[in-house]
Amino acid sequence: MVRSSRSAANPGMWRREKGTVVRRAAAMPARAQDAFVITAGLHVPSVPTEWAPHSHVLHELVWVRGGTLTSRVADRVFTVCEGHGLWLPAGVVHAGRATAGARFHDAFFAPDRTPFASAEPQAIAMTPLLEALLTHLSRTDLDTAARARAESVVFDVLRPSRHRFALQLPGDPRIDTIAETLLDDPADGRSLEDWAGCLGMSDRTITRAFRQATGLSFAQWRQVLRVHRALTLLSEGFDVMTVSETLGYAQPSTFIAAFRRVMGTTPGAFFDSTGSTGSTDAADSPDAAGMTGSAGSTGAADSVEGRTDAA
């Protein structure tokens, strides 16, 4: 039986889970106003929680354990799971969402004393060392010298993730309906020709619009969207077969091939590398071994998606 986590719609983001609580931005820790360069904290929302659009005067690094974090920044949706974080520069307006029970960590950085140079939101590799250092900095009993030493090492090990976690939204009124529909239901299997008929335009026009707005074809963009949605479902404990069915794939091996094209590895290897609790049962089946494509490439998306849609 396929379990679905879809509920009420929310434009520009994944569909809200039932029981989601929408909050304003949480106040920064009081210590963030002190002389510290880095101030870290932890929250554990008991229900699915969404934060309305907001910004901070400090840089923010957010990451989760035991769930996923989704953030909307302008025309991009970031989906970040265990082992990875999201860097949000000071002043950048963003909205966020964490799954119920996720251990939601954040760290604030003083802009004038932060040597990490990233003016744009960026996925960060949350290595065990980096997480341990930031947890250490959440202590209230550190003396100035100990804090300075730990902060210095944080900047030595803070690195971008090699994985792609940003989904570029089209922002084109001609095709926004397609994007919103697929965000609401990634399993929607309508073909390019079907959408052309629904919208009263040619399939060439839709293809050009997607490439101009996102750099991807319609099939490639849908493949990336489905894989990003899969990150949340797998992190919530759904097995690969259930995720593949929920996202509209005809068989798990087809889903695994799509996941590898987008993320550069199979679901099993991806979550093993992060130490995640996500479910990846049957993730590395023999059927998928011959369908890997190029790591991180979406070049073959049209043919794979075509077979999926026809099934």
C-alpha positions in Angstrom: 0.0 0.0 0.0 1.3 3.4 -1.0 1.4 5.9 1.9 1.0 9.5 0.8 2.2 12.6 2.7 0.3 15.0 0.5 -2.3 17.3 2.1 -3.2 21.0 1.6 -1.5 22.9 -1.2 1.0 25.7 -0.8 2.1 27.6 -3.9 5.8 27.4 -4.7 6.6 24.6 -2.1 5.8 21.0 -1.6 2.2 20.3 -0.5 1.7 20.9 3.2 1.4 17.9 5.4 -1.8 17.6 7.5 -1.4 19.4 10.8 1.3 21.7 9.7 1.7 24.7 12.0 2.7 28.0 10.3 4.9 30.3 12.4 6.6 33.6 12.1 10.3 33.6 12.2 11.7 32.4 15.5 13.6 35.0 17.4 17.4 34.6 17.3 19.0 33.3 20.4 19.7 36.1 22.9 23.4 35.1 22.8 23.5 35.9 19.0 23.4 39.5 20.0 26.5 39.1 22.1 30.1 39.2 21.0 30.1 35.6 19.7 31.0 35.1 16.1 28.9 31.8 16.0 25.8 31.1 18.1 24.2 27.6 17.7 20.9 26.1 18.9 18.5 23.2 18.5 14.7 22.9 18.2 12.5 19.8 17.9 9.1 20.6 16.4 6.5 18.1 17.5 4.4 18.7 14.4 5.2 19.6 10.8 6.3 23.3 11.1 6.5 26.0 8.5 8.1 29.4 8.9 6.7 32.4 7.0 9.0 34.4 4.8 11.6 36.3 6.8 15.2 37.3 6.9 17.9 37.8 9.6 20.6 40.4 10.2 23.0 37.5 10.7 24.1 34.7 8.4 22.3 31.4 9.2 23.2 27.8 8.7 20.4 25.3 9.2 20.4 21.5 9.2 18.3 18.6 10.5 18.6 15.2 11.9 15.7 12.7 11.7 13.8 14.5 8.9 14.1 17.0 6.2 14.2 20.7 5.8 12.6 22.6 2.8 13.3 26.2 2.1 11.9 28.6 -0.5 14.3 31.3 -1.5 13.0 33.6 -4.3 12.6 31.2 -7.3 14.4 28.2 -5.8 13.2 25.4 -3.5 15.9 23.7 -1.5 15.3 20.3 0.0 18.0 19.3 2.5 18.2 16.1 4.4 20.6 14.6 7.0 24.3 15.1 6.4 23.7 18.4 4.6 22.7 22.0 5.6 21.6 25.2 4.0 23.6 28.5 4.3 21.3 31.5 4.2 23.2 34.9 3.9 22.1 37.8 6.1 19.2 39.7 4.6 18.1 37.0 2.2 14.3 36.4 2.5 13.4 32.8 2.9 10.6 30.5 4.1 11.2 27.2 5.7 9.5 23.9 6.6 10.7 21.0 8.8 9.1 17.6 9.1 7.6 16.6 12.5 10.1 15.3 15.0 13.1 16.5 13.1 16.0 17.8 15.2 16.2 21.3 13.7 19.6 22.9 14.2 20.6 26.4 13.4 23.7 28.5 13.8 24.0 32.2 13.4 27.2 33.9 12.1 28.2 37.6 12.6 28.6 38.9 9.0 31.5 41.2 9.7 33.6 38.4 11.3 32.7 35.5 9.0 35.4 34.6 6.4 33.2 32.1 4.6 32.4 33.8 1.3 28.9 33.0 -0.1 26.5 35.7 -1.0 24.0 33.2 -2.2 22.1 30.4 -0.5 24.1 27.3 -0.7 24.0 23.6 0.4 26.7 22.8 3.0 28.3 19.4 3.7 27.5 18.8 7.4 30.4 16.5 8.2 30.5 14.9 11.7 33.4 17.3 12.6 31.4 20.4 11.6 28.3 19.2 13.5 30.4 18.4 16.6 32.0 21.8 16.5 28.7 23.6 16.2 27.2 21.5 19.0 30.2 22.4 21.1 29.6 26.1 20.4 26.0 25.8 21.6 27.4 25.4 25.1 27.0 28.4 27.4 30.1 27.6 29.6 32.8 28.1 27.0 35.5 30.7 27.8 36.5 33.2 25.2 39.7 31.4 24.1 38.0 28.0 23.8 35.2 29.6 21.7 37.6 31.3 19.4 39.5 28.1 18.8 36.4 26.2 17.9 35.1 29.0 15.7 38.4 29.1 13.8 38.1 25.3 13.0 34.5 25.8 11.9 35.7 28.1 9.1 38.4 25.7 8.2 35.9 22.8 7.6 32.9 24.7 6.3 32.5 23.5 2.7 29.7 23.4 0.1 28.0 20.1 -0.6 28.8 18.4 -3.9 25.1 17.4 -4.3 22.4 19.5 -5.9 19.6 20.4 -3.6 18.1 23.4 -5.4 15.1 23.1 -7.6 14.9 26.1 -9.9 11.2 27.2 -10.4 10.4 28.6 -13.8 8.8 31.9 -12.8 7.3 32.0 -16.3 3.5 32.5 -16.4 3.3 30.3 -19.5 4.4 27.3 -17.6 3.9 28.1 -13.9 0.8 26.0 -13.9 2.9 23.0 -14.8 5.4 23.7 -12.0 2.7 24.3 -9.4 0.8 21.1 -10.4 3.9 19.0 -10.1 5.0 20.5 -6.8 1.5 19.6 -5.6 1.6 16.1 -7.1 5.0 15.0 -8.4 3.3 11.8 -9.7 1.3 13.7 -12.3 2.2 11.7 -15.4 0.9 14.0 -18.1 3.3 14.2 -21.1 4.7 17.3 -22.8 2.0 16.8 -25.5 -0.7 16.5 -22.9 0.3 19.8 -21.2 0.5 21.5 -24.6 -3.1 20.5 -25.2 -4.2 21.7 -21.8 -2.4 25.0 -22.0 -3.2 25.7 -25.7 0.4 26.1 -26.8 2.8 24.0 -28.7 5.1 21.4 -27.0 8.1 23.4 -28.6 7.0 26.5 -26.7 6.8 24.6 -23.4 10.2 23.1 -24.0 11.8 26.4 -24.9 10.2 28.1 -21.8 11.5 25.4 -19.5 15.0 25.6 -20.9 15.1 29.4 -20.8 13.8 29.5 -17.2 15.5 26.5 -15.6 18.2 25.3 -18.0 16.5 21.9 -18.2 13.9 20.3 -20.5 10.4 19.6 -19.1 11.2 15.9 -18.5 14.6 16.7 -16.9 13.0 19.3 -14.6 10.3 16.9 -13.5 12.9 14.3 -12.8 14.8 16.6 -10.6 11.6 17.6 -8.8 10.7 14.0 -8.2 14.1 13.1 -6.8 14.0 16.1 -4.4 10.6 15.0 -3.2 12.0 11.5 -2.8 14.6 12.8 -0.3 11.8 13.8 2.0 9.9 10.6 1.7 13.0 8.4 2.1 14.0 10.4 5.2 10.5 9.8 6.7 11.1 6.1 6.5 9.3 5.1 3.3 11.0 2.3 1.4 12.2 2.6 -2.2 9.3 0.7 -3.7 6.7 2.9 -2.0 8.6 6.1 -3.0 8.8 5.0 -6.6 5.1 4.2 -6.8 4.2 7.4 -5.0 6.2 9.5 -7.4 4.7 7.8 -10.5 7.6 5.5 -11.5 6.7 2.2 -13.1 9.3 0.2 -11.2 11.9 0.8 -8.5 14.8 0.4 -10.9 13.6 3.3 -13.0 13.4 5.5 -9.9 16.8 4.4 -8.7 18.3 5.3 -12.1 16.6 8.8 -12.0 17.9 9.3 -8.5 21.4 8.5 -9.5 21.3 10.8 -12.5 20.3 13.7 -10.3 22.3 13.0 -7.1 25.2 11.1 -8.5 24.6 8.0 -6.5 21.9 5.5 -5.6 19.4 6.2 -2.7 21.1 3.5 -0.5 24.6 4.9 -1.0 23.4 8.5 -0.6 21.8 7.9 2.8 24.6 5.5 3.9 27.1 8.3 3.3 25.2 10.7 5.5 24.5 8.4 8.4 20.8 9.0 7.9 18.0 7.0 9.3 16.1 7.2 6.0 14.7 3.9 4.6 16.5 2.6 1.5 15.4 -1.0 1.5 16.1 -2.6 -1.8 17.8 0.6 -2.9 20.7 -1.1 -4.7 19.0 -3.9 -6.5 20.7 -5.6 -9.5 18.0 -4.3 -11.8 19.3 -0.7 -11.2 22.9 -1.4 -11.7 22.8 -1.2 -15.5 20.8 2.0 -15.6 23.0 4.5 -13.9 23.8 7.1 -16.5 26.4 9.8 -15.8 26.7 10.8 -12.1 24.9 14.1 -11.5 23.7 14.3 -15.1 20.1 14.7 -16.3 20.9 14.2 -19.9 19.0 11.0 -20.3 15.9 12.2 -18.4 13.7 12.4 -21.5 13.9 8.7 -22.4 13.6 7.5 -18.8 10.7 9.7 -18.0 9.0 8.8 -21.2 9.1 5.1 -20.2 7.8 6.0 -16.7 4.9 8.0 -18.0 3.8 5.3 -20.5 3.7 2.6 -17.8 
